[in-house]
């Protein structure tokens, strides 16, 4: 090999929903990189041949998602034309897509809150892999019964969370019919030793048009009642005072007539 050429360092795998990018350092100067993907049982595949980049999309080379792979990042010069001299290279950590790819954010297709039932319908994230007819496989097509979804939900403006799980694309949970709820969902692979939880979906909230008493409870009702009683009492007191004033005025107006 050519020991003068630097080899790659800080090699990392980045994978979401089986789209996998290999990254490393440093930026080459006067040489190139070529990536080789080595599987335990599959043939070696070359990707990003003679590249000056420090990342490579290796998704196509990892189609057997249950296999364990390593990446060899070769440091090469463009003048190398023979196959007898092995270039210097660095080896990545092992990577098994089925166990290590991160589950992407689930898409919330529809949600409704009717009465005391909150219903949520999801759409499985797609992967870069396709069926023979050209349609994209979803993560459910690959993980099948290993895939679950976890729902976290809570009363709007409250911090107390509840959760529910499902192996389907639907949730239906019991809630208070007079309260709005917020929620998010994430994919889960319980069979994994690590990387159990996927990325969280965006947070959404229901809107059922609650009034102020539903929102703040009995405290507001008590305050409103006290204010109403005070206003009524004040009105009565003022009415009595005005009535007495009128009687006193009428009495004073009659006094001169009585004197005559």
Residue frames as qw, qx, qy, qz and C-alpha x, y, z in Angstrom:
[[0.000, 0.884, 0.467, 0.000, 0.00, 0.00, 0.00],
 [0.312, 0.588, -0.057, 0.744, 0.85, 3.67, 0.06],
 [0.488, -0.502, -0.553, 0.453, 1.50, 4.54, 3.71],
 [0.194, -0.031, -0.034, 0.980, 1.82, 8.24, 2.84],
 [0.309, -0.418, -0.454, -0.724, -1.90, 8.59, 2.13],
 [0.297, -0.160, 0.573, -0.747, -4.04, 9.47, 5.20],
 [0.214, -0.286, -0.919, -0.168, -6.78, 7.04, 6.11],
 [0.384, -0.577, -0.308, -0.651, -10.33, 7.92, 7.16],
 [0.172, -0.049, -0.744, 0.643, -11.17, 8.58, 10.82],
 [0.318, 0.213, 0.433, -0.816, -14.39, 9.20, 12.79],
 [0.264, -0.071, -0.783, -0.559, -16.39, 6.80, 10.59],
 [0.361, 0.160, 0.623, -0.675, -20.10, 6.81, 11.46],
 [0.011, -0.341, -0.857, -0.386, -23.27, 5.19, 10.17],
 [0.285, 0.212, 0.279, -0.892, -26.38, 7.37, 9.93],
 [0.145, -0.174, -0.885, -0.407, -29.58, 5.52, 9.08],
 [0.406, 0.203, 0.428, -0.782, -33.27, 6.47, 9.23],
 [0.785, 0.366, 0.271, -0.421, -35.94, 4.13, 7.84],
 [0.854, 0.062, 0.432, 0.284, -33.12, 2.13, 6.17],
 [0.476, 0.832, -0.056, 0.279, -31.74, 5.09, 4.19],
 [0.783, -0.506, 0.048, 0.359, -28.12, 4.81, 5.28],
 [0.348, 0.882, -0.210, 0.237, -25.32, 7.34, 4.92],
 [0.836, -0.227, -0.121, 0.484, -21.70, 6.60, 5.79],
 [0.069, 0.970, -0.090, 0.217, -19.67, 9.61, 6.99],
 [0.834, -0.230, -0.068, 0.498, -16.01, 10.11, 7.87],
 [0.012, -0.974, 0.192, 0.123, -13.10, 12.59, 8.00],
 [0.056, -0.622, -0.033, 0.780, -10.83, 14.25, 6.78],
 [0.585, 0.764, 0.061, -0.265, -11.50, 16.03, 3.50],
 [0.845, 0.010, 0.299, 0.443, -9.02, 14.58, 0.97],
 [0.147, 0.914, -0.221, -0.306, -6.31, 16.66, -0.66],
 [0.179, 0.623, -0.717, -0.257, -4.42, 15.11, -3.54],
 [0.013, 0.041, -0.998, -0.039, -6.13, 11.73, -3.21],
 [0.592, -0.177, -0.332, -0.713, -9.59, 10.13, -3.32],
 [0.451, -0.138, 0.771, -0.428, -11.77, 7.75, -1.34],
 [0.570, -0.001, -0.661, -0.488, -13.51, 4.59, -2.47],
 [0.578, -0.262, 0.519, -0.573, -15.99, 2.78, -0.20],
 [0.452, 0.074, -0.866, -0.201, -16.26, -1.00, -0.03],
 [0.687, -0.298, 0.250, -0.613, -19.19, -2.63, 1.80],
 [0.302, 0.220, -0.927, 0.038, -18.38, -6.07, 3.18],
 [0.772, -0.288, 0.010, -0.566, -21.21, -8.34, 4.32],
 [0.554, -0.376, 0.725, -0.160, -20.91, -11.57, 6.27],
 [0.662, 0.180, 0.724, 0.068, -22.37, -13.63, 3.43],
 [0.541, 0.803, 0.234, -0.089, -22.77, -11.21, 0.50],
 [0.706, 0.321, 0.115, 0.621, -20.23, -10.12, -2.09],
 [0.317, -0.466, -0.088, 0.821, -18.21, -6.96, -1.59],
 [0.312, 0.809, 0.443, 0.226, -19.84, -3.91, -3.17],
 [0.410, -0.077, 0.002, 0.909, -18.02, -0.73, -4.16],
 [0.030, 0.887, 0.461, 0.019, -19.71, 2.63, -3.69],
 [0.070, -0.988, 0.051, 0.131, -18.66, 6.25, -4.25],
 [0.852, 0.055, 0.171, 0.491, -15.61, 5.30, -6.30],
 [0.480, 0.155, 0.067, 0.861, -12.85, 7.94, -6.41],
 [0.164, -0.873, -0.394, -0.236, -14.87, 10.49, -4.49],
 [0.296, 0.338, -0.330, 0.831, -13.62, 13.67, -2.86],
 [0.540, -0.577, -0.095, -0.605, -16.63, 13.75, -0.54],
 [0.046, 0.274, -0.835, 0.474, -16.59, 12.51, 3.03],
 [0.586, 0.113, 0.589, -0.545, -19.98, 10.83, 2.95],
 [0.216, 0.137, -0.832, -0.493, -21.55, 8.10, 0.85],
 [0.753, 0.004, 0.159, -0.638, -25.10, 6.82, 0.44],
 [0.058, 0.281, -0.955, -0.079, -24.70, 3.07, 0.86],
 [0.671, 0.076, 0.375, -0.635, -28.41, 2.18, 1.04],
 [0.803, 0.369, -0.295, -0.362, -28.39, 0.06, -2.12],
 [0.436, 0.413, -0.784, 0.161, -25.53, -2.06, -0.77],
 [0.146, -0.138, 0.791, -0.577, -27.46, -3.02, 2.38],
 [0.608, -0.091, -0.380, -0.691, -30.56, -4.63, 0.89],
 [0.694, -0.227, -0.679, 0.075, -30.24, -7.69, 3.10],
 [0.235, -0.747, 0.139, -0.606, -31.25, -5.70, 6.16],
 [0.852, -0.506, 0.055, -0.120, -30.64, -8.53, 8.63],
 [0.850, 0.205, -0.168, 0.456, -27.03, -8.98, 7.58],
 [0.452, -0.813, 0.042, 0.364, -24.15, -7.35, 9.46],
 [0.635, 0.680, 0.033, 0.364, -21.84, -5.13, 7.42],
 [0.474, -0.628, 0.073, 0.613, -18.54, -3.31, 7.75],
 [0.473, 0.879, 0.047, 0.040, -17.29, -0.52, 5.51],
 [0.692, -0.216, 0.188, 0.662, -13.73, -0.25, 4.25],
 [0.232, 0.960, 0.063, -0.146, -12.87, 3.30, 3.24],
 [0.806, 0.075, 0.204, 0.550, -9.91, 3.16, 0.87],
 [0.039, -0.874, 0.147, 0.461, -7.55, 6.07, 0.34],
 [0.753, 0.242, 0.478, 0.382, -6.48, 5.95, -3.32],
 [0.034, -0.551, 0.285, 0.784, -4.85, 8.01, -6.03],
 [0.704, 0.560, 0.091, -0.427, -6.32, 8.32, -9.51],
 [0.326, 0.639, -0.662, -0.215, -3.10, 6.88, -10.96],
 [0.442, -0.210, 0.857, -0.163, -3.69, 3.47, -9.36],
 [0.663, 0.318, -0.366, -0.570, -4.48, 1.09, -12.20],
 [0.434, 0.179, -0.883, 0.004, -3.35, -2.29, -10.92],
 [0.767, -0.444, -0.164, -0.433, -5.17, -4.66, -8.58],
 [0.803, 0.037, -0.503, 0.319, -2.10, -6.07, -6.88],
 [0.275, 0.158, -0.446, 0.837, -1.21, -3.28, -4.52],
 [0.302, -0.680, -0.667, 0.024, -3.69, -2.84, -1.70],
 [0.050, 0.646, -0.050, 0.760, -4.38, 0.81, -0.85],
 [0.100, -0.004, -0.689, 0.718, -4.46, 1.97, 2.76],
 [0.425, -0.474, -0.508, -0.580, -7.93, 1.84, 4.27],
 [0.209, -0.185, 0.616, -0.737, -9.90, 2.29, 7.49],
 [0.312, -0.281, -0.891, -0.175, -12.60, -0.06, 8.77],
 [0.420, -0.443, -0.009, -0.792, -15.92, 1.06, 10.27],
 [0.402, -0.100, 0.757, -0.505, -17.79, -0.41, 13.20],
 [0.052, 0.228, 0.943, 0.238, -20.22, -3.21, 12.37],
 [0.381, 0.155, 0.093, -0.907, -23.69, -2.21, 11.26],
 [0.096, 0.285, 0.947, 0.109, -26.88, -4.28, 11.05],
 [0.194, -0.230, -0.263, -0.917, -29.70, -2.24, 9.43],
 [0.541, -0.462, -0.635, -0.301, -32.54, -4.26, 10.97],
 [0.603, -0.498, -0.486, 0.389, -31.23, -3.63, 14.48],
 [0.423, -0.351, -0.112, 0.827, -29.74, -0.17, 14.13],
 [0.064, 0.402, 0.386, 0.828, -31.68, 1.95, 11.65],
 [0.094, 0.213, 0.485, -0.843, -33.70, 4.63, 13.42],
 [0.153, 0.610, 0.769, 0.114, -37.47, 4.63, 12.96],
 [0.102, 0.235, 0.160, 0.953, -38.55, 7.91, 11.38],
 [0.287, 0.128, 0.385, -0.868, -41.43, 10.12, 12.45],
 [0.225, 0.426, 0.873, 0.079, -44.84, 8.48, 11.92],
 [0.128, -0.156, -0.285, -0.937, -47.28, 10.51, 9.84],
 [0.241, 0.354, 0.716, -0.551, -50.59, 11.19, 11.59],
 [0.058, 0.251, 0.719, 0.645, -53.12, 10.74, 8.80],
 [0.393, -0.540, -0.363, -0.650, -56.29, 11.58, 10.74],
 [0.228, -0.131, -0.768, 0.584, -57.52, 12.16, 14.30],
 [0.386, -0.527, -0.339, -0.677, -60.89, 12.85, 15.91],
 [0.037, -0.034, -0.765, 0.642, -62.26, 13.33, 19.40],
 [0.498, -0.328, -0.440, -0.671, -65.91, 12.33, 19.63],
 [0.771, -0.555, -0.172, -0.261, -67.44, 12.15, 23.05],
 [0.604, -0.683, 0.410, -0.012, -65.08, 10.22, 25.31],
 [0.887, 0.088, 0.346, 0.293, -63.11, 8.58, 22.45],
 [0.053, 0.818, -0.396, -0.415, -59.91, 9.91, 20.89],
 [0.891, 0.256, 0.355, 0.123, -59.19, 8.11, 17.59],
 [0.031, -0.785, 0.459, 0.415, -55.92, 8.40, 15.69],
 [0.909, 0.351, 0.212, 0.076, -54.95, 6.88, 12.32],
 [0.343, -0.687, 0.462, 0.444, -51.28, 6.66, 11.27],
 [0.793, 0.586, -0.154, -0.062, -49.40, 6.11, 8.01],
 [0.860, -0.299, 0.201, 0.361, -46.29, 3.92, 8.13],
 [0.009, -0.815, 0.389, 0.430, -43.08, 5.69, 7.03],
 [0.880, 0.471, -0.053, -0.026, -41.67, 4.48, 3.71],
 [0.659, -0.463, 0.421, 0.418, -38.19, 3.05, 3.11],
 [0.197, 0.645, -0.472, -0.567, -35.96, 3.49, 0.03],
 [0.204, -0.109, 0.949, 0.215, -36.48, -0.17, -0.90],
 [0.572, 0.218, -0.178, -0.771, -39.09, -1.17, -3.47],
 [0.761, 0.133, 0.611, -0.176, -41.25, -4.14, -4.39],
 [0.469, 0.069, 0.697, 0.538, -40.89, -5.71, -7.86],
 [0.250, 0.758, 0.560, 0.220, -43.76, -3.48, -9.08],
 [0.333, 0.466, -0.007, 0.820, -41.77, -0.38, -8.14],
 [0.432, -0.789, -0.157, -0.407, -43.83, 0.72, -5.09],
 [0.122, 0.562, -0.614, 0.541, -41.88, 1.59, -1.97],
 [0.623, -0.298, -0.706, 0.157, -41.82, -0.75, 1.00],
 [0.373, -0.792, 0.074, -0.478, -42.90, 0.70, 4.36],
 [0.045, -0.492, 0.768, -0.408, -41.18, -0.02, 7.64],
 [0.758, -0.077, 0.440, -0.475, -44.11, -2.35, 8.44],
 [0.869, 0.403, -0.230, -0.173, -43.35, -4.40, 5.32],
 [0.480, 0.503, -0.649, 0.308, -39.88, -5.02, 6.72],
 [0.116, -0.320, 0.720, -0.605, -40.40, -5.20, 10.49],
 [0.530, -0.275, -0.721, -0.352, -43.88, -6.79, 10.31],
 [0.646, -0.629, -0.415, -0.122, -44.96, -7.94, 13.81],
 [0.608, -0.170, -0.311, 0.710, -41.84, -6.48, 15.44],
 [0.078, 0.311, 0.069, 0.945, -43.21, -2.98, 14.82],
 [0.205, -0.685, -0.658, 0.234, -45.36, -1.23, 17.41],
 [0.083, 0.602, 0.065, 0.792, -46.51, 2.34, 17.85],
 [0.365, -0.423, -0.605, 0.568, -46.65, 4.17, 21.16],
 [0.061, -0.737, -0.320, -0.592, -49.08, 7.04, 21.78],
 [0.304, -0.248, -0.494, 0.776, -48.47, 9.66, 24.47],
 [0.129, -0.632, -0.434, -0.629, -51.47, 11.86, 25.26],
 [0.275, -0.292, -0.542, 0.738, -52.42, 14.40, 27.90],
 [0.044, 0.861, 0.492, -0.118, -55.05, 17.00, 28.74],
 [0.369, 0.674, 0.070, 0.636, -54.32, 20.33, 27.06],
 [0.105, -0.749, 0.269, -0.596, -52.40, 22.63, 29.47],
 [0.829, -0.493, 0.213, -0.156, -51.60, 19.68, 31.72],
 [0.126, 0.678, -0.724, -0.025, -48.29, 17.89, 32.26],
 [0.619, -0.172, 0.733, -0.225, -49.63, 14.45, 33.24],
 [0.446, 0.380, -0.631, -0.508, -49.07, 12.04, 30.32],
 [0.820, -0.005, 0.527, -0.223, -50.68, 8.70, 29.62],
 [0.162, 0.467, -0.726, -0.477, -49.64, 6.23, 26.95],
 [0.863, 0.188, 0.373, -0.283, -51.04, 3.38, 24.87],
 [0.149, -0.414, 0.779, 0.448, -49.48, 0.95, 22.38],
 [0.812, 0.391, 0.240, -0.361, -50.74, -0.79, 19.26],
 [0.514, -0.173, 0.708, 0.452, -49.41, -3.13, 16.59],
 [0.428, 0.653, 0.578, 0.236, -51.78, -1.63, 14.03],
 [0.272, 0.273, 0.144, 0.911, -52.03, 1.84, 12.52],
 [0.349, -0.638, -0.317, -0.609, -54.92, 2.92, 14.74],
 [0.170, -0.032, -0.694, 0.698, -55.39, 4.12, 18.30],
 [0.421, -0.595, -0.371, -0.576, -58.65, 4.54, 20.20],
 [0.354, -0.051, -0.668, 0.653, -58.35, 5.70, 23.81],
 [0.284, -0.773, -0.566, -0.040, -60.82, 6.93, 26.42],
 [0.266, 0.171, -0.170, 0.933, -60.66, 10.62, 27.35],
 [0.063, 0.534, 0.544, -0.644, -62.77, 13.20, 29.15],
 [0.355, 0.616, 0.617, 0.337, -65.40, 14.41, 26.71],
 [0.023, -0.975, -0.221, 0.026, -65.19, 18.05, 27.87],
 [0.402, -0.753, 0.325, 0.407, -61.42, 18.46, 27.62],
 [0.623, 0.718, -0.300, -0.075, -59.06, 18.97, 24.69],
 [0.855, -0.346, 0.312, 0.228, -56.10, 16.59, 24.41],
 [0.296, 0.801, -0.488, -0.181, -52.63, 16.84, 22.90],
 [0.923, -0.118, 0.363, 0.040, -50.59, 13.87, 21.71],
 [0.309, 0.687, -0.596, -0.279, -47.66, 12.50, 19.72],
 [0.985, 0.042, 0.134, -0.095, -46.71, 9.05, 18.41],
 [0.054, 0.701, -0.692, -0.164, -43.45, 7.18, 17.88],
 [0.875, 0.179, -0.423, -0.155, -42.53, 3.80, 16.41],
 [0.498, -0.588, 0.600, -0.215, -41.10, 1.16, 18.73],
 [0.758, 0.247, -0.599, -0.080, -39.22, -2.13, 18.13],
 [0.681, -0.615, 0.271, -0.290, -39.42, -3.90, 21.53],
 [0.989, 0.006, 0.023, 0.143, -37.32, -6.86, 20.34],
 [0.505, 0.674, -0.291, 0.454, -34.21, -4.71, 19.91],
 [0.688, -0.325, -0.379, 0.527, -31.54, -4.64, 22.57],
 [0.201, -0.465, -0.083, 0.858, -31.04, -0.92, 21.91],
 [0.125, 0.079, -0.404, -0.903, -32.55, 1.77, 19.69],
 [0.154, 0.417, 0.878, -0.177, -36.04, 0.72, 20.81],
 [0.185, 0.778, 0.435, -0.414, -37.77, 4.04, 20.25],
 [0.482, 0.455, 0.406, 0.629, -38.06, 5.94, 16.98],
 [0.107, 0.095, -0.017, 0.990, -38.39, 9.65, 16.31],
 [0.140, 0.508, 0.665, -0.529, -41.43, 11.41, 17.73],
 [0.212, 0.625, 0.577, 0.481, -44.16, 12.75, 15.47],
 [0.016, -0.358, 0.053, -0.932, -45.24, 16.36, 15.65],
 [0.024, 0.303, 0.749, -0.589, -47.49, 17.25, 18.59],
 [0.221, -0.363, -0.512, -0.746, -51.13, 17.77, 17.68],
 [0.129, 0.155, 0.655, -0.728, -54.09, 18.88, 19.82],
 [0.017, 0.548, 0.802, 0.238, -57.83, 18.37, 19.51],
 [0.093, -0.007, 0.100, -0.991, -60.28, 21.27, 19.55],
 [0.132, -0.456, -0.875, -0.098, -63.77, 20.55, 20.83],
 [0.139, -0.581, -0.199, -0.777, -64.78, 24.13, 21.72],
 [0.474, -0.428, -0.657, 0.400, -64.65, 23.96, 25.51],
 [0.137, -0.877, -0.160, -0.431, -66.06, 26.88, 27.51],
 [0.068, 0.662, -0.486, 0.567, -64.39, 28.68, 30.36],
 [0.730, -0.430, 0.332, -0.415, -66.02, 26.51, 33.06],
 [0.990, 0.123, -0.033, 0.065, -64.71, 23.34, 31.36],
 [0.565, 0.614, -0.330, 0.441, -61.32, 24.94, 31.04],
 [0.101, 0.502, -0.527, 0.678, -60.84, 26.15, 34.59],
 [0.425, -0.229, -0.856, 0.185, -63.35, 24.17, 36.64],
 [0.370, -0.723, -0.581, 0.046, -65.27, 25.00, 39.82],
 [0.405, -0.371, -0.185, 0.815, -62.95, 27.82, 40.94],
 [0.013, 0.108, 0.324, 0.940, -64.16, 30.12, 38.18],
 [0.361, -0.541, -0.659, -0.377, -67.79, 29.19, 38.89],
 [0.482, -0.597, -0.483, 0.422, -67.34, 30.14, 42.56],
 [0.273, -0.229, 0.020, 0.934, -65.69, 33.45, 41.67],
 [0.134, -0.287, -0.511, -0.799, -68.46, 34.29, 39.19],
 [0.439, -0.603, -0.659, -0.099, -71.13, 33.39, 41.80],
 [0.430, -0.507, -0.339, 0.666, -69.47, 35.59, 44.46],
 [0.121, -0.063, 0.215, 0.967, -69.25, 38.52, 42.01],
 [0.258, -0.428, -0.633, -0.591, -72.90, 38.04, 41.00],
 [0.463, -0.630, -0.592, 0.194, -74.06, 37.99, 44.65],
 [0.351, -0.377, -0.147, 0.845, -72.00, 41.12, 45.37],
 [0.016, -0.129, -0.399, -0.908, -73.50, 42.93, 42.39],
 [0.373, -0.546, -0.664, -0.350, -77.07, 41.92, 43.37],
 [0.476, -0.576, -0.479, 0.461, -76.48, 42.95, 47.02],
 [0.243, -0.214, 0.039, 0.945, -75.06, 46.29, 45.91],
 [0.150, -0.321, -0.541, -0.763, -78.05, 46.87, 43.62],
 [0.445, -0.625, -0.639, -0.049, -80.46, 46.14, 46.50],
 [0.436, -0.490, -0.303, 0.691, -78.59, 48.46, 48.88],
 [0.118, -0.036, 0.235, 0.964, -78.54, 51.25, 46.32],
 [0.267, -0.472, -0.639, -0.546, -82.25, 50.76, 45.64],
 [0.468, -0.642, -0.557, 0.241, -83.05, 51.02, 49.37],
 [0.352, -0.366, -0.098, 0.856, -80.88, 54.13, 49.73],
 [0.011, -0.154, -0.426, -0.892, -82.48, 55.80, 46.71],
 [0.351, -0.573, -0.683, -0.287, -85.94, 54.94, 48.00],
 [0.451, -0.617, -0.430, 0.482, -85.21, 56.47, 51.41],
 [0.252, -0.183, 0.113, 0.943, -83.74, 59.56, 49.77],
 [0.140, -0.364, -0.567, -0.726, -86.88, 60.05, 47.69],
 [0.436, -0.657, -0.615, -0.013, -89.13, 59.69, 50.77],
 [0.430, -0.500, -0.243, 0.711, -87.03, 62.16, 52.75],
 [0.133, 0.016, 0.308, 0.942, -87.11, 64.67, 49.87],
 [0.262, -0.511, -0.635, -0.518, -90.88, 64.32, 49.55],
 [0.465, -0.645, -0.531, 0.293, -91.32, 64.90, 53.28],
 [0.334, -0.338, -0.050, 0.878, -89.23, 68.11, 53.18],
 [0.014, -0.209, -0.470, -0.857, -91.27, 69.45, 50.26],
 [0.363, -0.603, -0.651, -0.284, -94.53, 69.00, 52.23],
 [0.422, -0.390, -0.488, 0.657, -93.36, 70.82, 55.40],
 [0.013, -0.043, 0.021, 0.999, -94.03, 74.45, 54.18],
 [0.402, -0.324, -0.565, -0.643, -97.58, 73.57, 53.17],
 [0.550, -0.469, -0.672, 0.164, -98.30, 72.20, 56.60],
 [0.307, -0.249, -0.308, 0.865, -97.00, 75.45, 58.17],
 [0.179, -0.146, -0.267, -0.936, -99.46, 77.59, 56.13]]
